[in-house]
Amino acid sequence: MENIIEILKSGGTILYPTDTIWGIGCDATNIEAVNKIFDIKKREKNKSMIILVESEKRLQDLVDVPEMAWEIIDLSEKPVTIVYENPRGLPKELLAEDGSIGIRLVKTDFCRKLITKLNKPLVSTSANFSGDKSPLKFSDISPEIIKLVDYAVEEDREKISKYSGSSVIKIWSDNRIKVLRE
């Protein structure tokens, strides 16, 4: 775990198992690392990426969490990413065109430990080239992607994800809701 943290702290990128699919990640506060991920994925810069947090406190440090968001997080059986307005302390490169950001409060031990030790939110985007199928297991990841990241985590390489992604729900501060992906 310590070597992964060092890579992330030095602006590196990793392949890692999330609570859904395999992802490419970096320190969400490091603009150069965020830009590396856009380059690796051959992704347009105007397409935002989500971030993962390990605790309610970190979530509240980044955004004002509407009551409705807490209810959805508590009731959802599937991992859920919520899109919030007006985030704090994140590079604009991570934000959607309207200034919002998708954040998921993770429940898996590996991701929680990783984010706690990094002490920063973690970028999470599918470990594929933009437009390709998302990898449910490590062996689904293109060898080219594996070569382009700084480190591929050993954890859970044989595991097949139950989820092909998280639900994505946008919540406005006035509690309006829009389901972007079920």
C-alpha positions as CSV (number, residue, x, y, z in Angstrom):
1,M,0.0,0.0,0.0
2,E,2.8,2.4,0.9
3,N,4.3,2.3,-2.7
4,I,0.9,3.1,-4.2
5,I,0.6,6.1,-1.9
6,E,4.1,7.3,-2.9
7,I,3.2,7.0,-6.6
8,L,0.0,8.9,-6.1
9,K,1.7,11.6,-4.0
10,S,4.3,12.1,-6.7
11,G,1.7,12.7,-9.4
12,G,1.5,9.2,-10.7
13,T,-1.5,7.2,-12.1
14,I,-2.7,3.8,-11.0
15,L,-5.0,1.0,-12.2
16,Y,-7.1,-0.2,-9.2
17,P,-10.3,-2.1,-8.3
18,T,-13.1,0.3,-7.3
19,D,-16.4,-0.6,-5.7
20,T,-17.7,-1.1,-9.3
21,I,-15.2,-1.6,-12.2
22,W,-11.5,-1.3,-12.6
23,G,-10.5,2.3,-12.7
24,I,-7.6,4.6,-13.5
25,G,-6.9,6.9,-10.6
26,C,-4.7,9.7,-9.3
27,D,-4.7,12.4,-6.6
28,A,-7.8,14.5,-7.5
29,T,-6.0,17.7,-6.4
30,N,-3.0,17.2,-8.7
31,I,-3.8,19.0,-12.0
32,E,-0.8,17.4,-13.9
33,A,-1.9,13.9,-12.7
34,V,-5.5,14.6,-13.8
35,N,-4.3,15.7,-17.2
36,K,-2.2,12.5,-17.5
37,I,-5.4,10.5,-17.2
38,F,-7.2,12.5,-19.9
39,D,-4.2,11.7,-22.1
40,I,-4.1,8.0,-21.2
41,K,-7.8,7.6,-22.0
42,K,-7.7,9.8,-25.1
43,R,-10.6,11.5,-23.5
44,E,-11.9,15.0,-24.4
45,K,-11.0,17.5,-21.7
46,N,-14.6,18.7,-21.5
47,K,-15.8,15.3,-20.3
48,S,-15.6,15.4,-16.5
49,M,-14.3,12.6,-14.3
50,I,-15.7,11.5,-10.9
51,I,-13.9,11.3,-7.6
52,L,-14.0,8.9,-4.8
53,V,-14.0,9.8,-1.1
54,E,-13.8,7.4,1.9
55,S,-15.7,9.4,4.6
56,E,-18.7,11.6,5.2
57,K,-16.3,14.2,6.5
58,R,-14.2,14.4,3.3
59,L,-17.4,14.6,1.3
60,Q,-18.6,17.5,3.4
61,D,-15.2,19.2,3.1
62,L,-15.7,19.2,-0.7
63,V,-19.4,20.0,-1.1
64,D,-22.5,21.0,0.7
65,V,-24.5,17.8,0.8
66,P,-28.2,18.2,0.5
67,E,-30.4,16.0,2.8
68,M,-31.7,14.1,-0.2
69,A,-28.2,13.0,-1.1
70,W,-27.7,11.4,2.4
71,E,-31.0,9.5,2.0
72,I,-29.9,8.2,-1.5
73,I,-26.5,7.2,-0.2
74,D,-28.0,5.4,2.8
75,L,-30.8,3.6,0.8
76,S,-28.8,2.7,-2.3
77,E,-27.9,-1.0,-2.6
78,K,-25.7,-0.3,-5.6
79,P,-22.7,2.1,-5.6
80,V,-24.1,5.6,-6.3
81,T,-22.2,8.6,-7.6
82,I,-23.9,11.9,-6.8
83,V,-23.3,15.0,-8.9
84,Y,-23.0,18.1,-6.6
85,E,-23.0,21.8,-7.3
86,N,-20.2,24.2,-6.2
87,P,-17.4,21.9,-5.1
88,R,-14.5,23.3,-3.0
89,G,-10.8,22.8,-3.4
90,L,-10.8,20.8,-6.6
91,P,-9.1,21.7,-9.9
92,K,-11.4,23.1,-12.6
93,E,-10.1,20.4,-14.9
94,L,-12.1,17.8,-13.0
95,L,-15.4,19.8,-13.1
96,A,-18.2,19.5,-15.6
97,E,-18.9,22.5,-17.8
98,D,-21.6,23.7,-15.3
99,G,-19.0,23.6,-12.4
100,S,-20.4,20.4,-10.8
101,I,-18.6,17.2,-9.8
102,G,-19.6,13.6,-9.4
103,I,-18.5,12.1,-6.1
104,R,-18.9,8.6,-4.7
105,L,-18.6,7.7,-1.1
106,V,-16.9,4.2,-1.4
107,K,-17.7,1.3,0.8
108,T,-15.0,-1.2,-0.1
109,D,-12.1,-1.7,2.4
110,F,-9.4,-1.3,-0.3
111,C,-10.6,2.0,-1.6
112,R,-11.3,3.4,1.9
113,K,-7.8,2.5,3.1
114,L,-6.2,3.9,-0.1
115,I,-8.0,7.2,0.1
116,T,-7.5,7.5,3.9
117,K,-3.7,7.0,3.5
118,L,-3.5,9.4,0.6
119,N,-5.6,11.8,2.6
120,K,-7.0,13.3,-0.7
121,P,-9.9,12.4,-2.9
122,L,-9.1,10.0,-5.7
123,V,-10.0,10.3,-9.4
124,S,-11.9,7.3,-10.7
125,T,-12.6,6.8,-14.4
126,S,-13.0,3.5,-16.2
127,A,-9.7,1.7,-17.1
128,N,-10.3,1.9,-20.8
129,F,-9.9,4.2,-23.8
130,S,-12.7,6.7,-24.1
131,G,-15.7,5.0,-25.7
132,D,-14.5,1.4,-25.1
133,K,-16.3,-1.2,-22.9
134,S,-15.6,-0.8,-19.1
135,P,-13.5,-3.6,-17.5
136,L,-15.3,-5.8,-15.0
137,K,-12.1,-7.6,-14.2
138,F,-8.4,-6.9,-14.5
139,S,-8.0,-9.2,-17.6
140,D,-10.5,-7.0,-19.5
141,I,-8.0,-4.1,-19.4
142,S,-6.1,-3.3,-22.6
143,P,-2.4,-4.1,-22.3
144,E,-1.8,-0.6,-23.8
145,I,-3.6,1.0,-20.8
146,I,-1.6,-1.1,-18.4
147,K,1.6,0.1,-20.0
148,L,0.5,3.8,-19.8
149,V,-0.2,4.0,-16.1
150,D,2.5,4.2,-13.5
151,Y,1.3,1.2,-11.4
152,A,-1.3,-1.6,-11.6
153,V,-2.6,-2.6,-8.2
154,E,-2.3,-6.4,-7.4
155,E,-5.4,-6.5,-5.2
156,D,-8.6,-8.3,-6.5
157,R,-7.2,-9.0,-10.0
158,E,-9.3,-12.3,-10.3
159,K,-12.5,-10.7,-9.0
160,I,-15.3,-10.0,-11.4
161,S,-17.4,-6.9,-10.6
162,K,-21.1,-7.2,-9.8
163,Y,-21.6,-3.7,-11.3
164,S,-20.8,-2.3,-14.7
165,G,-20.7,1.1,-13.1
166,S,-22.4,3.1,-10.5
167,S,-25.8,4.8,-10.6
168,V,-25.3,8.6,-11.3
169,I,-27.7,11.0,-9.8
170,K,-27.5,14.8,-10.0
171,I,-28.9,16.7,-7.0
172,W,-29.3,20.4,-6.8
173,S,-29.1,22.4,-3.6
174,D,-32.9,22.8,-3.7
175,N,-33.3,19.0,-3.7
176,R,-34.3,18.6,-7.3
177,I,-33.0,15.3,-8.7
178,K,-32.2,13.9,-12.1
179,V,-31.1,10.3,-12.7
180,L,-28.2,10.5,-15.2
181,R,-27.5,6.7,-15.2
182,E,-29.4,3.9,-13.5
